[in-house]
Amino acid sequence: MAALDGLPPLRDVIQRHGLDAKKALGQNFLLDLNLTQKIARTAGPIEDHTVIEVGPGPGGLTRAILALGAKRVIAIERDARCLPALAEISEHYPGRLTVIEGDALKTDFEALAPGEPVRIIANLPYNVGTQLLVNWLLPKAWPPFWDSLTLMFQREVGLRIVAEENDDHYGRLGVLSGWRTHARMAFDVPPQAFTPPPKVTSSVVHLEPVANPLPCDVAALERVTHAAFGQRRKMLRQSVKSLGGEALLARADIDPQRRAETLSVEEFVRLANAL
């Protein structure tokens, strides 16, 4: 990256600013410069887009996104220790990097770049990644404010996002992402690519919105997936008993003896609409 953008190597930046990764913030800094560029390229063309990044840390992925020509980057960083390192990147790319100190879970993402095409690219902090994804998948208005999501998760979470029915990893996340997006696993990232190395392999997942998902109330779909997968080993007549049990399943034309992991996204939508 030093040759690519003229900025100091990331290890030097981390050492100079005393940026030891904090477990409490779910931090694992990605230092492999080939990988940061690969993640940025996975998002697709970014020259005409505003890119939103969550948890940039010392800025390895931020630098890759800017070097590949993103029109503008808005980075949300909770850890104030990282701000001086990010400020150096901002000076190197005048007018193209905006850093916001704050909690991503409390950020109004839709208000960050109104009217602009947006891609979200992030090595998400492990402790908030899933909740952020759900928030981005479930706005009331659709299509969403973003054109794509290119996100890194623990591999186990990535498998749940792209899973379809009759897959051991299939659950609420698979239904929600399958309802509103085309989701695919892009590639895996080994632990040794990070500082400190996590105990698990990570995966980059790329999601693009479906233009016209099946009509369904968001809150109803959340309720039926929560109930059905809350007791996933039981028959549906038992797991959705609190929502109307066999009467609900009859309205949706679904066999009460089936289990949650056998239902397609379309059948979960029918169940939510019956509710």
Number of C-alpha atoms within 10 A of each C-alpha: 19 11 8 11 15 9 14 11 14 20 14 10 20 19 10 10 14 11 17 14 16 12 12 9 14 15 23 23 28 24 22 17 18 10 16 21 20 16 24 26 16 17 23 13 13 20 14 13 20 22 30 22 25 24 27 28 28 27 26 24 27 29 28 23 26 23 15 16 15 21 16 22 25 20 26 21 22 18 17 10 15 21 20 13 18 24 16 13 21 19 11 15 15 9 11 17 24 16 16 15 15 16 14 19 12 8 12 8 17 14 9 13 17 10 9 13 15 24 24 25 28 25 25 23 23 18 14 14 21 17 11 16 17 14 11 16 22 16 13 10 7 14 15 18 20 21 16 22 25 26 26 26 24 21 20 13 20 26 21 19 27 24 23 22 16 14 14 11 19 22 25 25 23 23 27 22 26 22 23 22 21 14 22 17 19 18 15 16 19 14 16 15 18 16 16 17 14 16 10 13 16 23 22 23 25 25 24 18 22 17 11 11 14 13 10 16 13 16 11 17 22 16 14 23 22 16 20 26 19 15 15 18 14 16 16 25 22 19 22 25 15 10 16 13 15 19 15 20 22 14 13 18 14 18 13 18 13 14 20 27 21 14 21 18 20 14 14 24 25 20 23 21 18 16 18
